[in-house]
Amino acid sequence: MQRRKFLKNSGLSAAGMVSAPLLSSCKNETKAVVSEKSVVPNQPIVVCTWDFKNASAKAWEILDNGGNALDAVEQGVRIEEADVTNETVGKGGRPDRDGRVTLDACIMDKDGNCGAVVYLQNIAHPISVARKVMEETPHIILAGKGAEQFAYEQGFEKEDLLTESTKAQYQEWLKTSEYETIINIENHDTIGMLAIDEKGDLAGACTTSGMAYKVAGRVGDSPIIGAGLFIDNEVGGATATGVGEEVIRTVGSFLIVELMRQGKSPQEACEEGVKRIMKKNEGREDFQIGFLAINKQGETGAFCVHPGFSYRRYNQSGHDNVPSKSFYTKTEDGVVS
C-alpha cells in the first residue's frame, strides 16, 4: 500500500512539474475561447413548411420575447390548427372517405422527448394533446379513442371539426369517390415547424389532417418520430410534407438529420433525402414530397419533388417566404423535365 501511495504521489508531483506551464497556457487559451463565444449570442429562428406566415409570426413572437423553442413551435402550429380556412390541418381539415375528420400530430424537444397522437377525432388541437402525451405519460404515441379519451381527461373540449365548407366538398366527392393526390393542391398538406431559441436549443412540431378522403384509419408520416419530424439538439432538425407513405419508407426526417451529422448542409441533406425517394420511384411524377431542415448554426435548406413547395423563415433579419428547389423542373410548355 505504501509503495502504491508513493508511486501515486510521485506521479502527481512529476506531472505538476512538467505540465504546470502547459496547463497555465491551456487555461488562458480556454478563457479566451469562452470569452469569444460569450459575445456571440444565439440567434433565434423559426421555419415552417409552406407559406404559413401567421404561424411563423406567432412562433417568432415567443422566441423574440425570450421564450423557448418548444413553446414557440406548439403555439405556432396551433394557429393553423384553429384556422378553418386551412383545410389540411386541425378544425376544418378535410375528412376521410367515411366523412370523419381525423388528425395526426407530433412534437419533440431538445432532450429527445417526444409525443404523438394518431387518428384523433373531435379535438381541434392535436399538437397540444401530443405535448401532453410527452409530458404526462410514459408513452410516445396514443391512438384513436384512447387518444381522444386522454385529451378529455387533460381538459380538452369536444368539437365538431367538420365545417360547412369541408362537408360540402365531401358530399361532392362522394359523387365519384375518386381518390388522387393532386400535386401542390392542398389535398395532402402539412405544417411542420422547427425552431431555435436564444439558448440555442431546438424543438419541432408537425400537425395535419392527412390526405383528404383517405381510407379510414390511414396514418401518414406526420405523427411518426423520425419520418415526419426529428430533432437532435447537437445537430439540427428536419420535417416533411407531402405523400407520407414515401417519407415513412425512407425514415426521411431522421435520414436528413443524420446526413447533417455527417457534415452535409441542410440544403445538401434535403436534396439527398428527396433523391433517395426518387431512386426508389424512378420515373414517377405523380406525387409531391417536401423536406425542410435547419442545423444547430441556424442554417436552413429545403428540397422537393415538384416545383411549388416553399417555406417560411423568421429571424432577426426578417420574415421571408423561401421557394424550394426541386427534383423536377417545368419547361415553358409545362412539361416536367
C-alpha positions in Angstrom: 0.0 0.0 0.0 2.8 2.4 0.9 4.6 1.7 -2.4 1.4 2.3 -4.3 0.8 5.6 -2.4 4.4 6.6 -3.0 4.2 6.0 -6.8 0.9 7.8 -7.0 2.2 10.9 -5.1 5.4 10.8 -7.2 3.5 10.7 -10.4 1.3 13.6 -9.4 4.4 15.6 -8.4 6.1 14.9 -11.7 3.0 15.7 -13.7 2.8 19.0 -11.8 6.4 20.0 -12.5 6.3 19.0 -16.2 2.9 20.4 -17.2 2.3 23.4 -15.0 3.4 25.9 -17.7 1.4 24.0 -20.3 -1.7 23.9 -18.1 -1.4 27.6 -17.4 -1.2 28.2 -21.1 -4.3 26.0 -21.8 -6.3 27.8 -19.1 -5.5 31.1 -20.7 -6.5 29.8 -24.1 -9.7 28.3 -22.8 -10.6 31.6 -21.2 -10.1 33.4 -24.5 -12.3 30.9 -26.4 -15.1 31.2 -23.8 -14.8 34.9 -23.8 -15.0 35.0 -27.6 -18.2 32.8 -27.7 -19.9 34.7 -24.9 -20.0 37.8 -27.1 -21.8 36.0 -29.9 -25.4 35.3 -28.7 -27.5 32.6 -30.2 -29.8 33.9 -33.0 -33.4 32.7 -32.6 -35.0 31.4 -35.8 -38.2 29.6 -36.8 -39.0 27.9 -40.1 -42.2 26.1 -41.2 -43.4 24.3 -44.3 -45.4 26.2 -46.8 -46.4 29.9 -46.7 -48.0 29.8 -43.2 -46.9 33.3 -42.2 -49.3 33.7 -39.3 -47.9 30.5 -37.7 -44.3 31.5 -38.1 -45.1 35.1 -36.8 -46.7 33.6 -33.7 -43.7 31.4 -33.1 -41.3 34.3 -33.6 -43.2 36.4 -31.2 -42.5 33.8 -28.5 -38.8 33.5 -29.5 -38.3 37.2 -29.7 -39.6 37.6 -26.2 -37.1 35.1 -24.8 -39.4 32.1 -24.9 -38.3 28.6 -25.5 -38.4 26.7 -28.8 -40.9 24.1 -27.6 -43.5 26.7 -26.7 -42.8 28.5 -29.9 -43.5 25.5 -32.2 -46.5 24.4 -30.3 -48.1 27.9 -30.3 -47.1 28.5 -33.9 -48.8 25.4 -35.4 -51.8 25.9 -33.2 -52.6 29.0 -35.3 -53.1 26.8 -38.4 -55.0 24.1 -36.4 -57.5 26.8 -35.4 -57.8 28.3 -38.9 -60.9 26.8 -40.5 -59.8 28.2 -43.9 -56.8 25.9 -43.8 -58.5 22.7 -44.8 -55.4 20.4 -44.3 -54.8 21.0 -40.6 -57.0 20.9 -37.4 -60.5 22.2 -37.3 -61.8 22.4 -40.9 -59.5 19.7 -42.1 -60.9 17.5 -44.9 -62.4 14.2 -43.8 -61.6 10.6 -44.6 -63.8 8.7 -47.0 -66.3 7.9 -44.2 -66.8 11.6 -43.5 -64.7 11.8 -40.3 -62.0 14.4 -39.6 -59.1 12.5 -38.1 -56.0 14.4 -37.0 -52.3 13.4 -36.5 -49.6 15.4 -34.8 -46.2 15.0 -33.0 -43.8 17.2 -31.1 -40.2 16.8 -30.0 -38.0 18.8 -27.6 -34.3 19.5 -27.2 -33.8 16.4 -24.9 -35.2 13.9 -27.4 -38.5 13.7 -25.5 -41.5 13.3 -27.9 -45.2 12.7 -28.0 -47.7 12.0 -30.7 -51.4 11.3 -31.4 -52.8 9.5 -34.4 -56.4 9.1 -35.7 -57.6 11.7 -33.2 -61.2 12.9 -33.6 -63.2 15.8 -32.1 -60.2 17.7 -30.7 -59.1 20.9 -32.5 -55.5 21.0 -31.2 -53.8 17.6 -31.6 -50.4 19.2 -31.2 -51.2 20.2 -27.6 -52.5 16.7 -26.9 -49.2 15.3 -28.3 -47.3 17.6 -25.9 -49.4 16.3 -23.0 -48.6 12.7 -24.1 -44.9 13.6 -24.0 -45.1 15.4 -20.6 -47.8 13.5 -18.7 -47.4 9.8 -19.8 -44.6 7.3 -20.1 -45.7 6.7 -23.7 -44.9 8.4 -27.1 -48.0 7.6 -29.2 -51.7 7.4 -28.3 -54.2 6.5 -31.0 -57.9 6.8 -31.8 -60.4 6.6 -29.0 -57.6 6.2 -26.4 -56.0 9.5 -27.5 -59.4 11.2 -27.5 -60.3 10.0 -24.0 -56.8 11.1 -22.8 -57.5 14.5 -24.3 -60.8 14.9 -22.4 -59.0 13.9 -19.2 -56.5 16.6 -19.8 -59.2 19.2 -20.1 -59.6 19.5 -23.9 -63.1 20.2 -25.2 -65.0 18.1 -27.7 -65.6 20.0 -31.0 -67.2 19.2 -34.4 -64.2 19.5 -36.7 -66.2 19.3 -40.0 -67.1 22.7 -41.3 -69.9 23.6 -43.8 -67.2 24.1 -46.5 -65.5 20.7 -46.0 -68.8 19.0 -45.6 -70.0 20.3 -48.9 -66.7 19.3 -50.6 -67.1 15.8 -49.1 -70.6 15.5 -50.5 -69.4 16.5 -53.9 -66.5 14.0 -53.7 -69.0 11.2 -52.9 -70.5 11.5 -56.4 -67.4 9.9 -57.9 -65.4 8.8 -54.9 -62.2 9.0 -56.9 -59.0 9.3 -54.9 -56.0 11.1 -56.2 -53.1 13.0 -54.7 -53.1 16.3 -56.5 -49.6 17.9 -56.7 -49.3 21.2 -54.7 -53.1 21.5 -54.3 -53.9 21.4 -50.6 -55.1 17.8 -50.6 -52.3 16.3 -48.6 -50.6 19.3 -46.9 -49.0 19.6 -43.5 -47.4 22.2 -41.3 -44.1 21.2 -39.9 -42.2 23.7 -37.8 -38.6 23.9 -36.5 -37.2 26.5 -34.1 -34.0 27.5 -32.2 -34.4 29.7 -29.2 -31.9 32.2 -27.7 -30.3 29.4 -25.6 -29.5 27.6 -28.8 -32.0 24.8 -28.1 -34.1 23.2 -30.8 -37.7 21.9 -30.9 -40.1 20.8 -33.6 -43.8 20.2 -34.2 -45.8 18.6 -37.1 -49.6 18.5 -37.4 -52.1 17.5 -40.2 -55.5 16.2 -41.1 -53.8 13.9 -43.6 -54.8 13.1 -47.1 -58.4 14.1 -48.0 -60.8 11.2 -48.4 -58.2 8.7 -47.2 -59.1 5.2 -46.2 -60.5 5.3 -42.6 -57.6 4.7 -40.2 -54.8 5.8 -42.5 -51.9 7.4 -40.8 -49.1 9.2 -42.7 -45.7 10.3 -41.7 -46.6 13.5 -39.8 -47.0 12.0 -36.3 -44.2 9.5 -36.7 -41.0 10.5 -35.0 -38.1 10.1 -37.5 -40.4 10.3 -40.5 -42.4 13.5 -40.4 -40.2 15.1 -37.8 -36.9 14.6 -36.0 -34.8 16.8 -33.7 -31.3 16.3 -32.4 -30.1 19.2 -30.3 -26.5 18.5 -31.1 -27.1 18.6 -34.9 -30.4 20.1 -36.0 -33.9 19.2 -37.1 -36.0 18.2 -40.1 -39.6 17.9 -41.1 -41.6 16.7 -44.1 -44.7 17.4 -46.1 -46.4 15.6 -49.0 -47.3 12.0 -49.5 -46.4 10.5 -46.2 -46.1 6.9 -47.3 -42.9 7.8 -49.3 -41.4 9.7 -46.4 -42.0 6.7 -44.0 -40.3 4.3 -46.3 -37.0 6.2 -46.0 -37.5 7.5 -42.4 -37.0 10.8 -44.1 -36.5 13.4 -41.3 -34.2 11.1 -39.3 -32.2 10.5 -42.5 -31.7 14.2 -43.1 -30.6 14.9 -39.6 -28.1 12.0 -39.8 -26.8 13.4 -43.1 -26.2 16.8 -41.4 -24.4 15.0 -38.6 -22.1 13.6 -41.2 -21.3 17.1 -42.4 -23.8 17.9 -45.1 -25.5 21.3 -45.0 -29.3 21.4 -44.5 -29.7 22.1 -48.2 -27.5 19.1 -49.2 -29.2 16.8 -46.8 -32.7 17.7 -48.0 -31.6 17.1 -51.6 -30.2 13.7 -50.7 -33.4 12.8 -48.9 -35.5 13.5 -52.0 -33.1 11.8 -54.3 -33.2 8.6 -52.3 -37.0 8.6 -52.5 -36.9 9.2 -56.3 -34.4 6.5 -56.7 -37.0 4.0 -55.4 -39.7 5.7 -57.5 -37.8 6.1 -60.8 -40.0 7.7 -63.5 -42.8 8.6 -61.1 -44.1 12.1 -61.4 -47.5 11.7 -59.6 -46.6 12.8 -56.0 -45.0 15.6 -54.1 -42.6 15.5 -51.2 -41.0 18.5 -49.5 -38.3 18.4 -46.9 -37.2 21.3 -44.6 -34.2 21.3 -42.4 -32.2 23.5 -40.0 -28.9 22.9 -38.4 -27.5 23.9 -35.0 -26.0 27.1 -36.5 -29.4 28.2 -37.9 -28.6 27.4 -41.5 -31.7 26.3 -43.4 -32.5 24.3 -46.5 -35.4 22.7 -48.4 -35.9 20.5 -51.4 -39.0 18.9 -53.1 -40.0 16.6 -55.9 -42.0 19.2 -57.9 -41.8 23.0 -58.1 -44.2 24.8 -55.9 -43.1 24.0 -52.3 -41.8 26.9 -50.2 -41.1 27.5 -46.5 -41.5 30.5 -44.1 -38.3 31.7 -42.3 -38.4 34.2 -39.5 -35.3 35.5 -37.7 -33.8 38.9 -36.8 -33.1 39.5 -40.5 -36.8 39.4 -41.4 -39.8 37.3 -42.3 -39.5 35.6 -45.7 -41.3 33.0 -47.9 -38.4 31.0 -49.4 -39.1 29.0 -52.6 -37.6 25.5 -52.6 -35.5 24.0 -55.3 -37.0 20.8 -56.8 -36.0 17.4 -58.3 -38.2 18.1 -61.4 -38.4 21.4 -63.2 -41.0 22.6 -65.6 -40.4 23.9 -69.1 -42.2 26.8 -70.7 -44.8 24.5 -72.2 -45.5 22.9 -68.8 -43.6 19.6 -69.4 -41.8 18.2 -66.4 -38.1 17.5 -67.1 
